[in-house]
């Protein structure tokens, strides 16, 4: 076989090597190439595991193609629910084992079209238009680790955060590992990129930065519980939030530590902050 052979069953395409151009998104394209900043309308992302793919499809994400072991074709057919026009690439276990990072226990990969994102102003306005008395949004500023990004999304979704905003210096939430760690919650929560903290102020949000500074108050401080529209700001791994960002935030809060521990991992700290500062409508 020199590339691929197309069968007339569920648009299945058998490949015998990873040089086939059809599988470039899985085998050769980097995350930056998938993102395609020059032509964002053509951008893709890779989603893995049946559970996460199912959540993504339910949220309206559009599949470009699938890649799986032959034994998992029935599961892909169930995921597609009759969408036979989408190609399904399959190969032997030996061929797929050549694909760096491919985990056979997860079984299925799906290349999906990137969704169009609203501006932060539009997203915040839509939240406020819902007439919810109390709102909570999470802000990630410079969080670059994909596992932390996914874990923060998962915590935000499970602990009542209404939306997530990210600075342009953050890890892409549609990074393959971030999607997987989020368990698909990245497809369930509204999110977009934040270009200026003024966008939060225009939306009527008070900012609460999580940081250890001289003006930090405990995260359970009663004054924080009185805020109706709150943006909880989490900083980059290691260095945290810059002095410039802290100076623009309305409040600074800390999680009290014991046994000489100075801080938590950013994803763990986010979960604590989301729970403690949750909106109790």
Secondary structure, 3 states (H helix, E strand, C coil): CCCEEECCCCCEEEECCCCCHHHHHHHCCCHHHHHCHHHHHHCEEEEECHHHHHHHHHCCCCEEEEEEEHHHHHHHHHHHCCCCCCEEEEECHHHHCCCCCCCCCCCEEEEEECCCCCCHHHHHHHHHHCCCCCEEEEEEECCCCHHHHHHHHHHHHHCCCCEEEECCCCCCCCCHHHHHHCCCHHHCCEEEECCCCHHHHHCCCEEEEECCCCCCEECCCHHHHCCCEEEEEEEECCCECCHHHHHHCCEEEECCCCCCCCCCCHHHHHHHHHHHCCCCC
